[in-house]
Amino acid sequence: MPFKLTIVFFLALCTALRAQVTEPVTVRFTDQGSKALVDALGNIYVIRGDEIKKYNPLGVFLKTFSNKRYGSIEDVDVSNPLKILVYYRDFQQVLFLDNQLSPAAEVISLEKAGYEQASLVCSSINNSFWLYDKQNNELLRFDGELRPLVKTGNLKRILDLDIQPNYMRESGNYLYLNCPKEGILVFDIYGTFYKTIPIKNLKEFAIINGNVFYYENFVLKEYEAQSFNTIEKPFPDPLLKTVYWKNDRYYKVYSDSLQVR
């Protein structure tokens, strides 16, 4: 191939590849009440009722998981893409799935273990998990056999706060417990209170390298843990439900779809 033609071919190939990279990926929902999540590998999960659908980072459908025995899914924690936590609050059941959305172990019954009012559950390190016991206002961490590893005691008494948490996630060996009226309470892996991040009235958030990402009033905000500064990225689209920032990409969630840029 002549040299000039080679250059032309190379430039055309680069242009085509660039177009593929910049073209947004779209995953459409069959039900507008669906919730969308993204893991650290860029996989996309769509949750509705008792069903989870998984898509790869290019939006290609991969697998479906469904278990009607335990009712609707309350929460899904994809912090560990290889061991996904699924929480059925109505029946107080916890199930771990592998990266193929197949059960990785037997379902864990919190009710049989005496925890009938676990309002929040999330993944933890070393195949363990956290729960917030609403009855005793206590955080607990268990291993996969439901053996207790950590118990904080009554946090309302210890912290002298009327906490009413609505969301929690672990990241970097710290547990982040969201209390809309107080902010985000941070505990170490042993359940010791560490600090309060003064961001209030949140429903959910993401922790990346210790910084808090959250979407509020059509703005994606990043609260920097070290400097206490907040970086803002506006998304002036009234149809947006939320925006995630992961894997150097923006994941824009609408009522009927998710778009990746």
N, C-alpha and C positions, 0 to 999 in steps of 0.2 A: 504493500500500500504506500503511495507517495507520501512524503513527509507532511505536506500541506493538508492532504486528506486525513491523515492521522490526527493532526491537531484539531481539525473541524469535528471529526468523530468524537475525540476526547471531550471537547467543549460541549457537544450535544449530549453526551452521556452524563456529564457533570450537571447540566441543566435539568435533565430528566430525573436524576437522583435527588437533586435539590427540591424539585417539585414534589417528589414523593415524601421527602422528609417534612416539608412545610405544610403539606395538605393535611387538614385536620382529620382526626379519626373520630367517628361518631358511632355511639352505641345507642340504639333506640329501645325504649321500654314499651312493652305491650300494655302495661298498667301504669297510670300516672301517679299512683300512690307508692311507687317503688322507691327504694333508697339505694344509692350507688356508693361504693367504696373502692379505694385503690390501695394496693399493697406496695411494698418497697421495690418489687420487681416490675411494677407497672401493670400488673394484672388488674382487671376491673371486675367487680362483683356487683350484681344487681339483686337486691333482696326484696321480696314481697311475700307476706303471709308466712307460709312454711317452706318457701322455696328460695334457693340461692342459685343464680346463674353466673358462670365464670367465663370471662373473655380474656384473650391475650392482649398485650399492649397495642396491637394493631386493630383491636376491635373484633377479632375473629372469635366466634362462639366456640367454647371448649366443652363445658360440662354443666349438668344440672344436678343439684341435690335437693331432696325433699323428704320430710318425715312428718306425716300428719298425726302421728301418735301423741306428740307433745304440744300441739297447737301452734300458734304463730311464734315466729322468731322475734325475741325482744332485742337482741343485740348480736353483732358479729364482730369479732376482733381479729383483724388480719395483720396484726403487728408482726407475727411470724408466718410468712407465706407457706411454710412447710407444716405448720400445725395451727390450724384456724379454730378459734374458739367460737362456739355457737351457744347462745343462752336462751332457754325457754323459761321466761319468768313465770308464766301462769302455772306451770307444773314444777318449777324449781329444779330444772334439769340442765346439766352442762354436757356438751358433746364436743369432742375434738375431731376435726377432719384433716386429712392429709392434703397434699397439693393437687390431688386428683378428685377432691371433694368426696372421698370415701372415709367412713368412720375409722379413726386411728386407734380407738379403744372403746370399751363399753361406756355407755352413758353414765354420768355421775349424778346421783340423786341427792341434792342438797336437803330435801325434805326428810329423807330417811336418816340423814346425819344430824337432824335436829335444827336445821337452818331453814325455817319456813318463810322468813321475810328477808331473803337476800334480794335487795333492790338493784344492785349493780354487780357485775362480774367482768373481769378482764384477764388477759394472759399475763404470765410472769416468766421469769427466766427459769431454765432447767426444768421445763415441762410442768411448772407449777402454775397456779392461778390465784388471783385475789377475789375476794367478795366483800361487799359492804353489807353488814347485817343491820337492817333498819331497826329491828327490835331492841338491840343492845347498843346501837350507835357505834359499832365497832368494825374495824378493818381486820380481815383475817387472810392469811396466805396458806394455801394447801399444796401438797404434792399431788401427783396424778392418782394416788390411791386414797385421796381425801384425808391424809394425815396432816394435822395442823403443824405449820412451820412458824407462823407469826400470829400473835394476837395483840392488838394495840390497847385493849380496854376501851371503856366508854369515852369516845372523843369529845362529846359535849362537856363532860366533866373535866377532862384533861386540858382541853383548850379553852374552856369557858366560852364556848360558842354554840349557838343554836344552828348547827350545820344541817343543811338539807341537800345533800349531793344529788346530782342528776347525771353525772358522766365521770368515767375514770379510765385512764390508760397508764401503762408503765412504759418508760423509755429511759435508756441509759442508767439502769439500776435505781431509778426513782419512780415513785408512783404519784401521779397527778390526779387529785380528787377535786372535781369541779363543784363548787358551792356558789350558785348564782348571786347570793346576797353578800358573800364574804370574799369571793375570788377563788383562785385555784390553790388548794392546799397541797404542799409537796412533802412526801415522806420518803425516807430511804428504804432500802430493800428489807430492813429489819423492822419497819413500821414506826421508826422514830420521826417525829415531826421535824421538818427542816426549815420551811419558810412558807410564806403566802405570796403568790403572784397577784398583784392588785388589778386583775381584769375581772369585771363583774358582768352578770346577766348573760353568760354564754350558755349555749346548749351543747356544743361540742367544740373540739379543737384538735390540732395535731402538734406533736412535739418533734422537731427536727434539729439535731445537734444542740439540744437544750433550749432552743427558741420556740416560742408559742406562735402558731399560725392559726388565725381564725378569720371568719368572714362576717362582716358587720356593715349594714347600711350600704350595700353595693361596693364595699371596699375590702380587699384581702389585706389583712394586717399581719405583720411579723413583729412580735415583741422580743427584743433582744435581751437575753437573761443577764449578760455581763454589763451592758451599757444602760439598760432600762429604757432604751429608745424604742420607738415604734415606727417601722417602715410601712408605708401604705402604697397599695397598687389599686387604683380605681377600676371598677368594672360597671360602667353606667348602662346596665341592661336590666330593666325592671322585671324581665322574665326569669332571671337567674335565681335559683334557690340557694346555691352555695358554690364556692370555688375552692379547689384543693391545689396545693403546690407540692409536687413530688417529682423526683427523677428529672429535675430541670424542666418540668412541663406544667402547664396550667390545665387543670381538669375542671371544666365548666359544667355544672349540673343543672339541668332544667327539669321541669315536671315530666317530660316525656323522652328525655335523652341525656347523654353525657358526651361532651366534645373535648378532645385532647388537642392542645396546641403547644 
